[in-house]
């Protein structure tokens, strides 16, 4: 049986790594091309990074504090896992396109 919450957190860490690559590339581009578009790309990538950090904090808080909260989180963990895996696939494609 897969622990979906742990898998979701691993996926969130992978997403953070991919986002670091994307943010680094976008910041480099923003230094050269100063437009609202490049600033917007950096902002969106940073917001996605914050979202993934919140997922990790959510997991650690629920799993470390209260058994009842942990059981509630387990009930929705497969949804969170699915969302994170889809985001990982999308970010992987974005990294490939961005780094070309």
C-alpha positions in Angstrom: 0.0 0.0 0.0 1.3 3.4 -1.0 1.4 6.1 1.7 0.0 8.8 -0.5 0.8 11.7 1.8 4.5 10.7 1.9 4.5 10.3 -1.9 2.8 13.7 -2.2 5.5 15.3 -0.1 8.2 13.7 -2.1 6.6 15.0 -5.2 6.3 18.5 -3.6 10.1 18.4 -3.0 10.7 17.4 -6.6 8.4 20.2 -7.7 10.5 22.6 -5.6 13.7 21.5 -7.3 12.1 21.9 -10.7 10.8 25.4 -9.7 14.3 26.4 -8.6 15.5 25.7 -12.1 12.6 27.6 -13.6 13.0 30.5 -11.3 16.7 30.7 -11.9 16.2 30.7 -15.6 13.4 33.3 -15.5 15.5 35.6 -13.2 18.4 35.4 -15.7 16.0 36.3 -18.5 14.4 39.1 -16.5 17.8 40.7 -16.1 18.2 40.8 -19.9 14.5 41.3 -20.9 12.8 43.7 -18.6 9.1 43.3 -19.4 6.0 42.6 -17.4 5.9 39.1 -19.0 9.2 38.0 -17.6 8.3 39.5 -14.2 5.0 37.7 -14.3 6.7 34.4 -15.1 9.0 34.8 -12.0 5.9 35.7 -9.9 4.0 32.7 -11.0 6.9 30.4 -10.4 7.5 31.9 -6.9 3.8 31.4 -6.1 4.0 27.8 -7.1 7.0 27.4 -4.9 5.1 28.8 -2.0 2.3 26.4 -2.7 4.7 23.4 -2.5 6.2 24.7 0.7 2.8 25.0 2.2 2.1 21.3 1.2 5.2 20.2 3.0 4.4 22.3 6.1 0.8 21.0 6.0 2.1 17.4 5.9 4.6 17.9 8.8 2.0 19.7 10.9 -0.7 17.1 10.5 1.6 14.1 10.9 3.5 15.4 13.9 0.7 17.0 16.0 -2.5 15.0 16.2 -3.6 11.5 15.4 -7.2 12.6 14.4 -5.8 15.2 12.0 -3.5 12.6 10.6 -6.4 10.3 9.8 -8.3 13.2 8.1 -5.2 14.0 6.0 -5.0 10.3 5.0 -8.5 10.5 3.6 -7.6 13.2 1.2 -4.0 12.3 0.6 -4.6 10.5 -2.7 -6.1 13.7 -4.1 -3.1 15.7 -3.0 -0.8 13.1 -4.5 -2.6 13.2 -7.8 -2.4 17.0 -7.9 1.3 17.0 -7.1 2.1 14.3 -9.7 0.3 16.3 -12.4 2.2 19.4 -11.3 5.5 17.5 -11.5 4.7 16.4 -15.0 3.8 19.9 -16.0 6.8 21.4 -14.4 9.1 18.8 -16.0 7.7 19.8 -19.4 8.1 23.5 -18.5 11.8 22.9 -17.5 12.5 21.1 -20.8 10.9 23.9 -22.8 12.5 26.7 -20.7 16.0 25.3 -20.8 16.1 24.9 -24.7 
